Amino acid sequence: MTAHAHPGYRELHRYGLWLFIASEAFLFAVLLAVRFFFTGLERPEALNIPLGIVLTIILLASSYTLHRGEKASAAGDQAGLRFGLLLTMGLGVVFLVIVGFEWAAGFAEFPASTPYGAVFYLITGAHALHLLSGLLVLASLYIQAGRGVLDEGNRWKVEAGALYWHFVDVIWLSVFTTLYLL
């Protein structure tokens, strides 16, 4: 009997994924609390809030494109899944590139040696690392969809990858609010 044939396979993996997501949520809760501990409600005037809004829109759009890919997968449309994954990955890469430009500009205005700079780069860097890991998961799904192996028996992989991606997007909403707006 394979692991996939076990009656509790999906439920067990679903619980494991939710436990992992909960632990990651705690990590970000601590990181966001560190921001308030070290800087209070102060933030630099030079912080590019419009750019933060653009980053937020990009990630929200990426959640939508992935949702469309999930819907395609549920309908057995591997090409639609691949298209949704490709759009989502493209938006994720654009997000990371813009964060890189934001960091380059920010180093002059609020260097990492300042309290705000330290927490800003720590938190946005942790988020970028999670987004990068999400991109790797989506790339793996894209390859598997191209091989036609994400059928009904393996659709859990799509669900899990999408759930993680949506989690990373929700975390960004907390990061954006905490670093850019408060």
N, C-alpha and C positions, 0 to 999 in steps of 0.2 A: 504494500500500500504506500503510495507516494504521499508526501506532505500535503500536496494539493487535494488529494482525495479524502483526507481526514475531514470529518464533518465540521469540526470547529476551526478549520484553517483560517478562514477570513476573520472570524470573530477574534481569535487569538492575535492575529497580526494587527487587527484594528485596535485592540486594546494596547498592544505594544506601541503602536504609532502614537496613540493619544497620550500614553505615558511619556514617550519621548518629547512630544510637543509640549506637554505640561512642564517638563524639566527645562526645556528651552525658554518657555514663557517666564519661569522663575529666574533664569539667568538674566533675561532682559529686564525684568522687574528690578533686580538688584542693580544692574547697570544704570537704569533710569533713576533709581534712588540715589546712586552715587552722584549723578549730575546735580541734584538738589543739595546734597550734603556739601559738595565742594563749591558750588556757584550760586546757590539760592535761586532766585528768579532772574538773576542778571544774565544778559546775553549781549554779545558784541553788536554794536550798531552796523558793522560791516557784514553781518550775516545776511546772506542772499535769500530772503524769504520767497521772492517770486521763483527762484530756482528750485527751492524746496517744494513749492506747489507743482512745478513742472514734473519733478521726480515723483510726486504723489500721483499725478495724473497718469504718468507712464506705468506705474505699478498697478493702478486700478485698471487701466486698459489691458495690462498683461493678465490680470485675473479674468477679465471678460473673455479674452481670446482663448485662454486655457479652458474656461467653462464651455465655450463653443466646441473645443476639441474633445472634451469629456462627453458632451452630448453626441458628437459624431461617433465616438467610440462605443457608446451605449447602443447606437443604432447599427453597429457593425461596419461603419464607414472608416476604414483605415486611412484613406487619403484625407478625409476631413480631420481626423485625429492628427495626422502628420502636419497638416496645414496649420491647425491650431497650436501645436507644439512649436512649429517653426516661428510663427508670429510671436508667441510668448517668449521664446528664447531671444529673438531679435530685440524685443522691448527690454528684456533683462540685460542684454549686452549694452544697449543704449543707456540704460540706467547706470550701469557700472562705469561707463565712459564719462558720463556727466558727473558722477561722484568724484572721479579722478580729477576732472577739471576744477570741481568745487574745492577739493583738497588743495590743489596747487594754488588757487587764489586765496584760500583761507590761511595757508601757512604764513603769508605776509601780514594778514590782519589779526589773526589770533593763533599764534604758534602753539605747537604741542607742549611747549614749556609753560604755558599759562594754564590756570585751572580749567577755564572753559575749553581751551584748545585740547587739553588732555582728554577730557570727557567726550568732547565732540568727536575726536578721531577714534577714540576707543569704541564708542557706541556705533558710529557710522561704519567703522571698520568691521565690527562684529556682525553688523547687519549685512554688509557687503560680502563677508565670508559665507554667511548663511545663504545669501542670494546666489553666490557662485556655486555652492553645493547643490542648490535647487536647479541651477542650469545644468549641472552634470547629471542629475536625475532625469531631467527632461530630455537631455541629449540621449541618454540610454533608452528612454521610452521611444524617442524618435527612431532610433536604430531598430528597436524591436518591432515597432509598427511597420517599418519598411520591410522587415522580414516576414511580416504577417503573423507574428506569434502572439499578438495581444488579442486573442479571441475571448470568448465568454469565460473560459477557465482562468485566464490571466488578466482579466479586466481589473482585478484588485490593484495591480501595479499602477495602472492609470489613476485610479481613485487615490491611492496612497501618495503618488507623486504630486497630484493636483492638490491634495489636502496640505501637504508640506508647503507647496508654493503659495497657497492662499494664506497659510499661517505666516510666512515671511512677509507677505503683503500687509497683513493686519499688524504685524510688529512694526512695519514702517510707519503706519498711521500713528502708533504710540511714539515712535522715535521722532517723527516730524512734529507732532504736538509738543513733545517735551523739549526738544532742542530749538525749534524754530518759533514756536508761538508763546511758550510760557517764559 
